[in-house]
Amino acid sequence: MVKIQVLEQDETKIKVVIKGIHRSYANAIRRFAISEVPTMAIDEVVIIENSSIMYDELLAHRLGLIPLKTDLERYVLPEECDCKSPLGCPRCRVLLVLNAEAVDKTKVVYSGDLKSEDKFVKPISNSIPIVKLAPRQAIKLEAYARLGKGKEHAKWQPTTVSVLKPISEEEDTHMLYIESSGSLPASEILTKAVEILHKKLLDFSEKSKSVR
């Protein structure tokens, strides 16, 4: 019988002891927390104006690495969305707008200057620097965020730390520690990783029946 004991938990981190599960399965949970649990990240940027010294491509890359608050109940992965549109829809994509200008003195543009059409899906912090504008420089753009997985790109990784430590191999007891990037609560990352592992095992079981 599998038992999970929570040793430490808050919004950004969780430490649990897992008993009664083989190390390979416990490690799968650790790996899925990194690579399979989806989060929101900016994936497409339409530059309307950019007179800063930062190239458009670098600006888009920097925006993509800003962690965004994620709601897995209201949004789905683009490939699972009923819209089947490359442009996306309100169920699979969120629009964020950036309109910043330095008038008579240098201005630092921060993540808090990004305005999202969804009040929940926004940068986890308002103080992440994006670019510095000199006087009379401006940036105007539209950024589109979607759900993705860490195995596709690091910007979709929900964790900053995911570590598994064996406590007793004979008793199949392991300690799992997860730190969140802030996109999702650490407890939700753990729960989703377990759900994904369970689904993959069920799918494998069903497919294996056809080769018997």
VODO-555899 format. One record per residue: residue number from 1; residue in one letter; x negated, y negated, z of N, C-alpha, C, CB in turn. Coordinates in Angstrom, 1 decimal. Last residue first. Glycine has a CB too. Layout:
PT/seq/type/n.u/n.v/n.w/ca.u/ca.v/ca.w/c.u/c.v/c.w/cb.u/cb.v/cb.w
PT/NUM/A/X/Y/Z/X/Y/Z/X/Y/Z/X/Y/Z
...
END
This chain:
PT/seq/type/n.u/n.v/n.w/ca.u/ca.v/ca.w/c.u/c.v/c.w/cb.u/cb.v/cb.w
PT/212/R/0.9/9.4/-26.8/1.0/10.7/-26.1/1.4/11.8/-27.0/1.9/10.6/-24.8
PT/211/V/1.1/7.0/-27.9/0.0/7.8/-28.3/-0.1/9.2/-27.6/-1.3/7.1/-28.1
PT/210/S/3.2/5.7/-26.8/3.3/6.0/-28.2/2.2/6.9/-28.7/3.4/4.7/-29.0
PT/209/K/2.5/5.0/-24.2/3.5/6.1/-24.4/3.5/6.6/-25.9/4.9/5.7/-24.0
PT/208/S/1.0/2.8/-24.3/0.3/4.0/-24.3/1.2/5.2/-24.5/-0.4/4.1/-22.9
PT/207/K/2.9/0.7/-24.3/2.2/1.0/-25.5/1.5/2.4/-25.5/1.2/-0.1/-25.9
PT/206/E/3.6/0.8/-21.6/4.6/1.0/-22.6/3.9/1.4/-23.9/5.5/-0.2/-22.8
PT/205/S/1.1/0.2/-20.3/1.8/1.4/-20.0/2.8/1.8/-21.1/2.5/1.4/-18.7
PT/204/F/0.7/-2.4/-21.3/-0.2/-1.3/-21.6/0.4/0.0/-21.4/-1.5/-1.5/-20.8
PT/203/D/2.8/-3.7/-20.0/2.8/-3.7/-21.5/1.8/-2.6/-22.0/2.2/-5.0/-22.1
PT/202/L/2.1/-3.4/-17.4/3.3/-2.8/-17.8/3.3/-2.7/-19.4/4.5/-3.7/-17.4
PT/201/L/-0.3/-4.8/-17.4/-0.3/-3.4/-17.0/0.9/-2.7/-17.5/-0.5/-3.2/-15.5
PT/200/K/0.6/-7.4/-17.9/-0.3/-6.7/-18.9/-0.4/-5.2/-18.6/-1.7/-7.4/-18.7
PT/199/K/2.2/-7.9/-15.7/2.8/-7.8/-17.0/1.9/-7.1/-18.0/3.1/-9.3/-17.5
PT/198/H/0.2/-8.0/-13.6/1.3/-7.0/-13.6/2.0/-6.8/-15.0/2.4/-7.4/-12.6
PT/197/L/-1.3/-10.2/-14.5/-1.9/-8.8/-14.4/-0.8/-7.7/-14.4/-2.8/-8.7/-13.2
PT/196/I/0.6/-12.2/-14.2/0.1/-11.9/-15.5/-0.6/-10.5/-15.5/-1.0/-12.9/-15.9
PT/195/E/1.0/-12.1/-11.4/2.1/-11.8/-12.3/1.7/-11.5/-13.7/3.1/-13.1/-12.4
PT/194/V/-1.5/-12.9/-10.5/-1.0/-11.5/-10.1/0.1/-11.2/-11.1/-0.5/-11.5/-8.7
PT/193/A/-1.6/-15.5/-11.5/-2.6/-14.5/-11.9/-2.1/-13.1/-11.7/-3.9/-14.8/-11.2
PT/192/K/0.5/-16.6/-10.1/0.6/-16.5/-11.5/-0.4/-15.5/-12.1/0.4/-17.8/-12.2
PT/191/T/-0.6/-16.6/-7.5/0.7/-15.9/-7.8/0.8/-15.6/-9.3/1.9/-16.8/-7.3
PT/190/L/-2.9/-18.3/-7.8/-3.0/-16.9/-7.4/-1.7/-16.1/-7.8/-3.2/-16.8/-5.9
PT/189/I/-1.6/-20.7/-8.6/-2.6/-20.1/-9.5/-2.7/-18.6/-9.1/-4.0/-20.8/-9.4
PT/188/E/-0.1/-21.2/-6.3/0.6/-20.9/-7.5/-0.3/-20.2/-8.5/1.2/-22.2/-8.1
PT/187/S/-2.1/-21.8/-4.5/-1.3/-20.6/-4.2/-0.5/-20.2/-5.5/-0.3/-20.9/-3.1
PT/186/A/-3.2/-24.2/-5.5/-4.0/-23.0/-5.5/-3.2/-21.7/-5.3/-5.1/-23.1/-4.4
PT/185/P/-1.1/-26.1/-7.7/-1.4/-25.7/-6.3/-2.2/-24.3/-6.4/-0.2/-25.5/-5.4
PT/184/L/-2.6/-27.4/-10.7/-1.6/-26.5/-10.0/-2.0/-26.3/-8.6/-1.4/-25.2/-10.8
PT/183/S/-4.5/-29.3/-11.1/-3.4/-29.2/-12.0/-2.2/-28.4/-11.4/-3.8/-28.6/-13.3
PT/182/G/-6.6/-29.2/-9.4/-5.6/-30.1/-9.1/-4.4/-30.1/-10.0/-6.2/-31.5/-9.1
PT/181/S/-8.3/-27.1/-9.7/-8.7/-28.4/-10.3/-7.8/-29.5/-10.0/-8.9/-28.3/-11.9
PT/180/S/-8.5/-25.1/-6.8/-7.8/-25.6/-7.9/-8.4/-26.9/-8.4/-6.3/-25.8/-7.6
PT/179/E/-10.3/-22.2/-5.8/-10.1/-23.7/-5.7/-9.5/-24.2/-6.9/-11.5/-24.4/-5.4
PT/178/I/-10.1/-19.1/-4.1/-9.7/-19.9/-5.3/-9.6/-21.4/-5.0/-8.4/-19.4/-5.9
PT/177/Y/-11.3/-16.1/-3.1/-11.3/-17.5/-2.8/-11.1/-18.3/-4.1/-12.6/-18.0/-2.1
PT/176/L/-10.8/-13.0/-1.7/-10.7/-13.8/-2.9/-10.5/-15.3/-2.5/-9.5/-13.3/-3.7
PT/175/M/-12.3/-10.1/-0.4/-11.9/-11.5/-0.1/-11.9/-12.3/-1.4/-12.9/-12.2/1.0
PT/174/H/-11.1/-6.7/-0.1/-11.9/-7.8/-0.8/-11.4/-9.2/-0.3/-11.8/-7.6/-2.3
PT/173/T/-11.1/-3.3/0.3/-10.8/-4.6/0.9/-11.7/-5.6/0.4/-10.9/-4.5/2.5
PT/172/D/-11.3/-0.4/0.1/-10.7/-1.3/-1.0/-10.2/-2.6/-0.4/-9.6/-0.5/-1.7
PT/171/E/-12.6/1.0/2.0/-11.2/0.7/2.3/-10.5/-0.1/1.2/-11.1/0.1/3.6
PT/170/E/-15.1/1.1/0.8/-14.4/2.4/1.1/-12.9/2.2/1.4/-15.1/3.0/2.4
PT/169/E/-15.8/-1.5/0.5/-15.5/-0.8/-0.7/-14.8/0.5/-0.4/-16.8/-0.4/-1.4
PT/168/S/-15.0/-4.3/2.2/-15.2/-2.9/2.5/-14.8/-2.1/1.2/-14.4/-2.4/3.7
PT/167/I/-15.5/-6.7/1.0/-15.6/-6.6/2.4/-15.8/-5.2/2.8/-14.3/-7.2/3.1
PT/166/P/-16.6/-8.5/-1.9/-16.2/-7.2/-1.3/-16.4/-7.3/0.2/-17.0/-6.0/-1.9
PT/165/K/-15.3/-11.4/-3.2/-16.4/-10.9/-2.3/-15.9/-9.6/-1.7/-16.8/-11.9/-1.2
PT/164/L/-14.7/-13.5/-5.9/-14.3/-12.3/-5.2/-15.5/-11.7/-4.5/-13.8/-11.3/-6.2
PT/163/V/-13.8/-16.8/-6.7/-14.8/-15.9/-6.3/-14.2/-14.7/-5.6/-15.8/-16.6/-5.3
PT/162/S/-13.5/-19.6/-8.5/-12.7/-18.3/-8.3/-13.7/-17.2/-8.0/-11.8/-18.0/-9.6
PT/161/V/-13.3/-23.1/-8.8/-14.0/-21.9/-8.2/-13.0/-20.8/-8.1/-14.5/-22.3/-6.7
PT/160/T/-11.7/-24.6/-10.3/-13.1/-25.0/-10.3/-13.9/-23.9/-9.6/-13.2/-26.3/-9.5
PT/159/T/-8.9/-23.6/-12.4/-9.7/-23.5/-11.2/-11.1/-24.1/-11.4/-9.9/-22.0/-10.8
PT/158/P/-7.5/-23.7/-14.8/-6.9/-24.3/-13.6/-7.8/-24.3/-12.3/-5.6/-23.6/-13.3
PT/157/Q/-8.8/-24.6/-17.9/-9.0/-23.8/-16.7/-8.4/-24.5/-15.5/-10.6/-23.6/-16.5
PT/156/W/-8.6/-26.2/-20.1/-7.3/-25.5/-19.6/-7.6/-24.6/-18.4/-6.7/-24.8/-20.7
PT/155/K/-11.1/-26.9/-20.8/-10.2/-28.0/-20.3/-8.9/-27.4/-19.8/-9.9/-29.0/-21.4
PT/154/A/-12.4/-24.7/-21.9/-12.6/-25.0/-20.4/-11.6/-26.1/-19.9/-14.0/-25.5/-20.2
PT/153/H/-10.3/-22.8/-24.0/-11.2/-24.0/-23.8/-11.2/-24.3/-22.3/-10.7/-25.2/-24.6
PT/152/E/-9.2/-20.2/-24.0/-9.3/-21.0/-25.3/-10.3/-22.1/-25.2/-7.9/-21.5/-25.6
PT/151/K/-9.3/-19.3/-21.5/-10.0/-18.5/-22.4/-10.1/-19.2/-23.8/-9.4/-17.1/-22.6
PT/150/G/-7.5/-21.1/-20.2/-9.0/-21.3/-20.0/-9.8/-20.5/-21.0/-9.4/-20.9/-18.6
PT/149/K/-4.7/-22.0/-22.2/-5.4/-21.1/-21.3/-6.9/-21.3/-21.3/-5.1/-19.6/-21.6
PT/148/G/-2.2/-24.6/-22.3/-3.2/-23.7/-22.9/-3.8/-22.9/-21.8/-4.2/-24.6/-23.7
PT/147/L/0.4/-26.9/-23.0/-0.1/-25.8/-22.2/-1.2/-25.0/-23.0/1.0/-24.9/-21.7
PT/146/R/-0.5/-30.3/-24.1/0.2/-29.0/-24.2/-0.4/-28.0/-23.2/0.2/-28.5/-25.6
PT/145/A/-0.3/-33.8/-24.8/-0.8/-32.7/-24.0/0.1/-31.4/-24.2/-0.7/-33.1/-22.5
PT/144/Y/-1.4/-36.3/-26.9/-0.4/-35.2/-26.8/-1.0/-34.1/-25.9/0.1/-34.7/-28.1
PT/143/A/-1.8/-39.8/-26.9/-2.4/-38.5/-26.6/-1.3/-37.5/-26.3/-3.3/-38.6/-25.4
PT/142/E/-2.3/-42.6/-28.8/-1.3/-41.7/-28.3/-2.0/-40.4/-28.1/-0.1/-41.6/-29.3
PT/141/L/-3.9/-45.8/-28.2/-3.8/-44.5/-28.7/-2.6/-43.7/-28.1/-5.1/-43.7/-28.4
PT/140/K/-6.1/-48.4/-28.2/-4.7/-48.1/-28.2/-4.6/-46.8/-28.9/-3.9/-49.2/-29.0
PT/139/I/-8.5/-50.6/-26.8/-8.2/-49.2/-27.1/-6.7/-49.0/-27.1/-8.9/-48.2/-26.2
PT/138/A/-10.8/-53.3/-27.3/-9.5/-52.7/-27.0/-9.4/-51.3/-27.4/-8.3/-53.6/-27.6
PT/137/Q/-12.8/-56.2/-26.6/-12.6/-54.9/-27.1/-11.3/-54.3/-26.6/-13.9/-54.0/-26.6
PT/136/R/-13.0/-58.7/-25.4/-12.4/-58.6/-26.8/-12.4/-57.2/-27.4/-13.1/-59.6/-27.7
PT/135/P/-15.7/-57.7/-23.3/-14.7/-58.7/-23.7/-14.3/-58.6/-25.2/-15.2/-60.1/-23.4
PT/134/A/-16.0/-54.1/-23.3/-16.6/-55.4/-23.2/-15.5/-56.4/-23.6/-17.9/-55.6/-24.1
PT/133/L/-14.9/-51.3/-21.4/-14.6/-52.2/-22.5/-15.3/-53.6/-22.3/-13.1/-52.4/-22.8
PT/132/K/-15.7/-48.0/-20.7/-15.8/-49.4/-20.3/-15.7/-50.3/-21.5/-17.2/-49.6/-19.6
PT/131/V/-13.6/-45.1/-20.2/-14.5/-45.9/-21.0/-14.6/-47.3/-20.4/-14.0/-46.0/-22.5
PT/130/I/-12.7/-43.6/-17.9/-12.6/-43.1/-19.3/-13.6/-43.8/-20.2/-11.2/-43.3/-19.9
PT/129/P/-12.8/-42.5/-14.5/-13.2/-43.5/-15.6/-13.2/-42.8/-17.0/-14.6/-44.0/-15.3
PT/128/I/-10.2/-41.7/-12.4/-11.2/-41.1/-13.3/-11.6/-42.1/-14.4/-10.6/-39.7/-13.9
PT/127/S/-8.2/-42.6/-10.7/-9.5/-43.3/-10.7/-10.6/-42.6/-11.5/-9.9/-43.4/-9.3
PT/126/N/-5.8/-41.3/-10.4/-5.8/-42.6/-11.2/-7.2/-43.2/-11.4/-4.9/-43.6/-10.6
PT/125/S/-5.6/-37.8/-10.8/-6.1/-39.0/-10.1/-6.0/-40.2/-11.0/-7.6/-38.7/-9.6
PT/124/I/-4.3/-36.1/-12.4/-4.3/-35.7/-11.0/-4.8/-36.9/-10.1/-5.1/-34.5/-10.7
PT/123/P/-2.3/-37.6/-15.0/-3.6/-37.3/-14.4/-3.5/-37.0/-12.9/-4.6/-38.4/-14.7
PT/122/K/0.9/-36.0/-15.4/0.1/-37.1/-15.4/-1.3/-36.7/-14.8/0.7/-38.4/-14.7
PT/121/V/4.0/-34.9/-15.2/2.8/-34.5/-16.0/1.9/-35.8/-16.2/3.2/-33.9/-17.3
PT/120/F/6.0/-36.5/-13.9/5.2/-35.5/-13.2/3.9/-35.1/-13.9/6.1/-34.2/-13.0
PT/119/K/7.1/-38.2/-15.8/6.6/-38.8/-14.5/5.8/-37.8/-13.7/7.7/-39.3/-13.7
PT/118/D/6.5/-38.1/-19.1/7.0/-37.3/-18.0/6.3/-37.8/-16.7/6.7/-35.8/-18.3
PT/117/E/5.2/-39.9/-20.7/6.6/-39.9/-20.8/7.3/-39.0/-19.7/7.0/-39.4/-22.2
PT/116/S/2.5/-41.6/-19.0/3.1/-40.4/-19.5/4.6/-40.5/-19.6/2.8/-39.2/-18.6
PT/115/K/-0.2/-43.7/-19.6/1.2/-43.7/-19.2/1.9/-42.5/-19.9/1.9/-45.0/-19.7
PT/114/L/-3.3/-44.3/-18.3/-2.6/-43.4/-19.2/-1.1/-43.4/-18.7/-3.2/-42.0/-19.3
PT/113/D/-4.5/-45.6/-16.3/-4.0/-46.4/-17.4/-3.2/-45.6/-18.4/-5.1/-47.2/-18.0
PT/112/G/-5.6/-43.7/-14.7/-4.3/-44.3/-14.2/-3.7/-45.2/-15.3/-4.5/-45.0/-13.0
PT/111/S/-8.1/-43.3/-15.8/-7.0/-42.3/-16.1/-5.7/-42.8/-15.7/-7.3/-41.0/-15.3
PT/110/Y/-9.3/-46.6/-16.7/-9.2/-45.4/-15.9/-8.1/-44.5/-16.3/-9.1/-45.8/-14.4
PT/109/V/-11.6/-48.7/-18.1/-10.3/-48.1/-18.3/-10.3/-46.8/-17.5/-10.1/-47.8/-19.9
PT/108/V/-13.1/-51.7/-17.0/-13.2/-50.2/-17.0/-11.8/-49.6/-17.1/-13.9/-49.7/-15.7
PT/107/K/-14.0/-54.6/-18.6/-12.9/-53.8/-18.0/-13.2/-52.3/-18.1/-11.6/-54.2/-18.7
PT/106/T/-15.6/-57.8/-18.6/-15.7/-56.3/-18.8/-14.6/-55.6/-18.0/-17.1/-55.8/-18.3
PT/105/K/-13.6/-60.6/-19.6/-14.6/-59.9/-18.8/-14.5/-58.4/-19.0/-14.5/-60.3/-17.3
PT/104/D/-11.5/-61.5/-21.1/-12.6/-62.4/-21.0/-13.7/-61.8/-20.1/-12.2/-63.7/-20.4
PT/103/V/-10.1/-58.8/-21.9/-9.9/-60.2/-22.4/-11.2/-61.0/-22.3/-8.7/-60.9/-21.7
PT/102/A/-9.8/-55.6/-22.9/-10.7/-56.5/-22.1/-10.6/-57.9/-22.7/-12.2/-56.0/-22.0
PT/101/E/-7.0/-53.4/-22.9/-7.8/-54.5/-23.6/-8.6/-55.3/-22.5/-6.9/-55.4/-24.4
PT/100/A/-5.1/-50.5/-23.6/-6.0/-51.3/-22.7/-6.8/-52.3/-23.5/-6.9/-50.3/-21.9
PT/99/N/-3.0/-48.1/-23.7/-3.1/-49.4/-24.3/-3.9/-50.3/-23.4/-1.7/-49.9/-24.6
PT/98/L/-2.1/-44.8/-24.1/-3.1/-45.6/-23.5/-3.2/-46.9/-24.3/-4.5/-44.9/-23.5
PT/97/V/0.4/-42.4/-23.4/0.0/-43.5/-24.2/-1.1/-44.3/-23.4/1.2/-44.4/-24.5
PT/96/L/1.4/-39.0/-23.9/0.8/-40.0/-23.0/0.2/-41.1/-23.8/-0.3/-39.4/-22.1
PT/95/L/3.8/-36.5/-24.3/3.2/-37.7/-24.9/2.6/-38.6/-23.7/4.1/-38.5/-25.8
PT/94/V/3.8/-33.0/-24.2/4.0/-34.3/-23.5/3.2/-35.4/-24.1/3.7/-34.1/-22.0
PT/93/R/5.3/-30.0/-25.3/4.3/-31.0/-25.5/4.8/-32.3/-24.8/4.1/-31.3/-27.0
PT/92/C/7.4/-28.1/-25.1/6.0/-27.6/-25.2/4.9/-28.7/-25.4/5.9/-26.7/-26.4
PT/91/R/9.8/-29.3/-24.9/9.6/-28.1/-24.0/8.1/-27.7/-24.1/10.5/-27.0/-24.5
PT/90/P/9.9/-31.4/-26.7/9.9/-31.8/-25.3/9.7/-30.6/-24.4/11.2/-32.4/-24.9
PT/89/C/7.7/-30.0/-29.2/9.0/-30.6/-28.8/8.9/-30.9/-27.3/10.1/-29.6/-29.2
PT/88/G/5.4/-29.8/-32.1/5.8/-29.6/-30.7/7.2/-30.2/-30.5/4.8/-30.2/-29.8
PT/87/L/4.3/-29.8/-34.6/4.4/-31.1/-33.9/4.8/-31.0/-32.5/5.4/-32.0/-34.7
PT/86/P/4.6/-27.3/-35.5/3.2/-27.7/-35.2/3.2/-29.1/-34.5/2.4/-27.8/-36.5
PT/85/S/7.4/-25.5/-34.2/6.9/-26.6/-34.9/5.5/-27.0/-34.5/7.8/-27.8/-34.7
PT/84/K/8.9/-23.7/-32.8/8.1/-23.2/-33.8/7.5/-24.3/-34.7/8.8/-22.2/-34.7
PT/83/C/10.9/-24.0/-30.8/10.8/-25.0/-31.8/10.0/-24.5/-33.0/10.3/-26.3/-31.3
PT/82/D/10.6/-22.1/-28.8/11.6/-21.8/-29.8/11.5/-22.8/-31.0/13.0/-21.9/-29.2
PT/81/C/7.3/-21.2/-27.8/8.4/-22.2/-27.8/9.3/-21.9/-29.0/7.8/-23.6/-27.9
PT/80/E/5.0/-19.8/-27.7/6.2/-19.2/-27.1/7.4/-20.0/-27.2/6.0/-18.8/-25.7
PT/79/E/3.0/-21.4/-28.6/3.3/-20.2/-29.4/4.5/-19.4/-28.9/2.1/-19.3/-29.3
PT/78/P/2.9/-23.4/-26.6/3.4/-23.7/-27.9/3.8/-22.5/-28.7/2.4/-24.5/-28.7
PT/77/L/4.2/-22.3/-23.4/3.1/-22.3/-24.3/3.6/-22.6/-25.7/2.3/-21.0/-24.3
PT/76/V/6.6/-24.5/-21.8/6.1/-23.2/-22.3/4.9/-23.4/-23.2/7.3/-22.5/-23.0
PT/75/Y/7.8/-26.2/-18.9/7.1/-26.2/-20.1/6.7/-24.8/-20.5/5.9/-27.1/-20.1
PT/74/R/9.1/-25.9/-16.4/9.8/-26.7/-17.5/9.1/-26.7/-18.8/9.9/-28.1/-17.0
PT/73/E/7.4/-24.4/-14.8/8.8/-24.0/-14.9/9.5/-24.7/-16.1/9.5/-24.4/-13.6
PT/72/L/4.9/-25.4/-14.7/5.1/-24.2/-15.5/6.5/-23.7/-15.6/4.3/-23.1/-14.9
PT/71/D/3.7/-28.4/-14.7/4.9/-27.8/-14.3/5.2/-26.6/-15.2/6.1/-28.9/-14.4
PT/70/T/0.7/-30.1/-13.7/1.3/-29.1/-14.6/2.6/-28.5/-13.9/0.4/-28.0/-14.9
PT/69/K/-1.4/-32.9/-13.9/-0.5/-32.1/-13.1/0.4/-31.3/-14.1/0.4/-33.1/-12.3
PT/68/L/-4.5/-32.6/-15.7/-3.2/-33.1/-15.6/-2.3/-32.2/-14.7/-2.6/-33.1/-17.0
PT/67/P/-7.9/-33.6/-15.8/-6.9/-32.6/-15.3/-5.6/-33.3/-15.2/-7.3/-32.0/-14.0
PT/66/I/-9.6/-34.6/-18.7/-8.9/-35.1/-17.5/-7.8/-34.1/-17.0/-8.3/-36.5/-17.8
PT/65/L/-10.6/-33.6/-21.0/-11.1/-33.1/-19.8/-10.5/-33.6/-18.5/-12.6/-33.3/-19.8
PT/64/G/-9.4/-35.1/-23.0/-9.0/-33.7/-22.9/-9.5/-33.1/-21.6/-9.6/-32.9/-24.0
PT/63/L/-10.8/-37.5/-22.9/-9.4/-37.5/-22.5/-8.9/-36.0/-22.2/-8.5/-38.1/-23.5
PT/62/R/-13.2/-36.7/-24.0/-13.2/-37.1/-22.6/-11.7/-37.1/-22.1/-13.7/-38.6/-22.4
PT/61/H/-12.5/-36.2/-26.6/-13.0/-35.1/-25.8/-12.9/-35.5/-24.3/-14.5/-34.9/-26.2
PT/60/A/-11.7/-38.8/-27.5/-10.7/-37.7/-27.4/-11.2/-36.6/-26.5/-10.4/-37.2/-28.8
PT/59/L/-14.2/-40.1/-27.3/-13.1/-40.5/-26.5/-12.0/-39.5/-26.4/-12.5/-41.8/-27.1
PT/58/L/-15.6/-38.7/-29.2/-16.0/-38.6/-27.8/-14.9/-39.0/-26.9/-17.3/-39.4/-27.6
PT/57/E/-14.2/-39.4/-31.5/-14.3/-38.0/-31.1/-14.7/-37.8/-29.7/-15.3/-37.3/-32.0
PT/56/D/-14.5/-42.2/-31.6/-13.2/-41.6/-31.5/-13.2/-40.2/-30.9/-12.4/-41.7/-32.8
PT/55/Y/-17.3/-43.4/-29.7/-16.7/-42.9/-30.9/-15.4/-42.2/-30.6/-17.7/-41.8/-31.5
PT/54/M/-17.5/-46.4/-27.8/-17.4/-45.0/-27.8/-16.7/-44.5/-29.1/-16.5/-44.5/-26.6
PT/53/I/-17.4/-49.1/-27.8/-18.6/-48.5/-28.3/-18.6/-47.0/-28.4/-19.9/-49.0/-27.5
PT/52/S/-14.1/-50.1/-28.9/-15.1/-49.9/-27.9/-16.4/-49.3/-28.6/-14.6/-48.9/-26.8
PT/51/S/-12.0/-50.4/-30.6/-13.1/-51.3/-30.9/-14.2/-51.2/-29.8/-12.6/-52.7/-31.0
PT/50/N/-9.5/-48.7/-31.8/-10.7/-48.4/-30.9/-11.8/-49.3/-31.3/-11.0/-46.9/-30.9
PT/49/E/-6.2/-47.9/-32.3/-7.2/-48.9/-32.3/-8.3/-48.5/-31.3/-6.6/-50.3/-31.9
PT/48/I/-5.0/-45.4/-32.6/-4.4/-46.5/-33.3/-5.4/-47.6/-33.4/-3.1/-47.0/-32.6
PT/47/I/-5.7/-42.0/-32.6/-6.3/-43.3/-32.3/-5.7/-44.4/-33.2/-7.8/-43.3/-32.6
PT/46/V/-4.2/-39.4/-31.2/-4.0/-40.3/-32.4/-4.5/-41.7/-32.0/-2.5/-40.4/-32.9
PT/45/V/-5.2/-36.3/-30.1/-5.2/-37.7/-29.8/-5.1/-38.5/-31.2/-6.5/-38.1/-29.1
PT/44/E/-4.5/-33.3/-28.5/-4.5/-34.0/-29.8/-4.4/-35.5/-29.4/-3.3/-33.6/-30.7
PT/43/D/-4.6/-32.3/-26.0/-5.1/-31.4/-27.0/-5.2/-32.2/-28.4/-4.3/-30.2/-27.2
PT/42/I/-4.7/-32.6/-22.5/-4.6/-33.3/-23.8/-5.3/-32.6/-24.9/-5.2/-34.8/-23.7
PT/41/A/-3.2/-29.9/-20.7/-4.4/-30.7/-21.1/-4.1/-31.4/-22.4/-5.7/-29.8/-21.2
PT/40/M/-1.7/-27.8/-18.3/-1.6/-28.9/-19.3/-2.9/-29.5/-19.5/-0.5/-29.9/-18.9
PT/39/T/-2.4/-24.2/-18.0/-2.2/-25.6/-17.5/-2.1/-26.6/-18.6/-3.5/-26.0/-16.6
PT/38/P/-1.9/-20.7/-17.4/-1.9/-21.9/-18.3/-1.8/-23.2/-17.5/-0.8/-21.8/-19.3
PT/37/V/-4.1/-18.2/-16.5/-3.0/-19.0/-16.0/-3.0/-20.3/-16.8/-3.3/-19.3/-14.4
PT/36/E/-6.4/-17.0/-17.7/-5.1/-16.7/-18.2/-3.9/-17.6/-17.7/-4.8/-15.3/-17.9
PT/35/S/-8.9/-17.7/-16.6/-8.7/-17.7/-18.0/-7.3/-17.5/-18.5/-9.6/-16.6/-18.6
PT/34/I/-8.9/-17.8/-13.7/-9.7/-18.8/-14.5/-9.2/-18.9/-15.9/-11.2/-18.3/-14.5
PT/33/A/-7.2/-15.9/-12.9/-7.0/-17.2/-12.3/-7.8/-18.3/-13.1/-7.5/-17.2/-10.8
PT/32/F/-8.3/-13.7/-14.2/-7.1/-14.3/-14.8/-6.8/-15.7/-14.2/-5.9/-13.3/-14.5
PT/31/R/-10.4/-13.2/-12.5/-10.7/-13.6/-13.8/-9.5/-14.3/-14.5/-11.1/-12.4/-14.7
PT/30/R/-9.1/-12.4/-10.1/-10.0/-13.5/-10.1/-10.2/-14.1/-11.5/-11.4/-13.0/-9.5
PT/29/I/-7.7/-10.2/-11.1/-6.9/-11.3/-10.6/-7.8/-12.5/-10.6/-6.4/-11.0/-9.2
PT/28/A/-9.8/-8.5/-11.7/-8.9/-9.0/-12.8/-8.1/-10.2/-12.4/-8.0/-7.8/-13.3
PT/27/N/-10.8/-8.0/-9.2/-11.6/-8.8/-10.0/-10.8/-9.3/-11.2/-12.8/-8.1/-10.5
PT/26/A/-8.7/-6.3/-8.3/-9.0/-7.5/-7.6/-9.8/-8.5/-8.5/-9.7/-7.3/-6.3
PT/25/Y/-9.2/-4.2/-10.1/-7.9/-4.9/-10.2/-8.0/-6.3/-9.5/-6.8/-4.1/-9.6
PT/24/S/-11.7/-3.4/-9.3/-11.5/-3.7/-10.7/-10.2/-4.6/-10.9/-11.4/-2.5/-11.6
PT/23/R/-11.4/-2.6/-6.7/-12.2/-3.8/-7.0/-11.9/-4.3/-8.4/-13.6/-3.5/-6.8
PT/22/H/-8.1/-1.5/-5.8/-9.4/-1.2/-6.4/-10.1/-2.5/-6.8/-9.4/-0.2/-7.5
PT/21/I/-6.4/-2.2/-2.8/-6.5/-2.4/-4.3/-7.9/-2.2/-4.7/-6.0/-3.8/-4.7
PT/20/G/-6.2/-2.5/0.0/-5.5/-1.4/-0.7/-5.5/-1.5/-2.2/-4.1/-1.3/-0.2
PT/19/K/-6.1/-6.0/0.6/-6.4/-4.6/1.1/-5.6/-3.6/0.2/-6.1/-4.4/2.6
PT/18/I/-7.5/-9.1/0.4/-6.6/-8.2/-0.3/-7.1/-6.8/0.1/-6.7/-8.4/-1.8
PT/17/V/-7.5/-12.2/2.0/-8.1/-10.8/2.0/-7.0/-9.9/1.4/-8.4/-10.4/3.5
PT/16/V/-7.9/-15.5/0.6/-7.1/-14.4/1.1/-7.9/-13.1/1.2/-5.9/-14.1/0.1
PT/15/K/-7.8/-18.9/0.4/-8.7/-17.8/0.7/-7.8/-16.6/1.3/-9.8/-18.2/1.7
PT/14/I/-7.3/-21.7/-1.6/-6.7/-20.6/-0.9/-7.7/-19.5/-0.8/-5.4/-20.1/-1.6
PT/13/K/-6.9/-25.3/-2.3/-7.7/-24.0/-2.1/-6.9/-23.0/-1.4/-9.0/-24.3/-1.5
PT/12/T/-5.2/-27.5/-2.5/-6.3/-27.3/-3.5/-7.1/-26.0/-3.4/-7.2/-28.4/-3.3
PT/11/E/-3.3/-27.4/-0.5/-2.9/-27.6/-1.9/-3.9/-27.3/-2.9/-2.5/-29.1/-2.0
PT/10/D/-4.4/-24.6/1.5/-3.9/-25.9/1.4/-3.6/-26.1/-0.1/-4.8/-27.1/2.0
PT/9/Q/-5.5/-21.9/3.6/-4.7/-22.4/2.4/-4.3/-23.9/2.6/-3.4/-21.5/2.3
PT/8/E/-6.9/-18.9/4.7/-7.1/-20.4/4.6/-6.3/-20.9/3.4/-8.6/-20.8/4.4
PT/7/L/-6.1/-16.3/4.8/-7.1/-16.8/5.8/-7.1/-18.3/5.9/-8.5/-16.3/5.5
PT/6/V/-3.5/-14.2/4.3/-4.0/-15.5/4.0/-4.9/-16.0/5.1/-2.8/-16.5/3.7
PT/5/Q/-3.6/-10.9/3.2/-3.6/-11.8/4.4/-4.3/-13.1/4.0/-4.5/-11.1/5.5
PT/4/I/-1.8/-8.4/1.6/-2.6/-9.7/1.4/-2.4/-10.5/2.6/-2.0/-10.5/0.1
PT/3/K/-1.9/-5.0/0.7/-1.6/-6.0/1.7/-2.4/-7.3/1.4/-1.9/-5.5/3.2
PT/2/V/-0.6/-2.2/-0.9/-1.4/-3.4/-1.0/-0.9/-4.4/0.0/-1.3/-4.0/-2.4
PT/1/M/-0.8/1.2/0.0/0.0/0.0/0.0/-0.9/-1.2/0.0/1.0/0.0/1.2
END
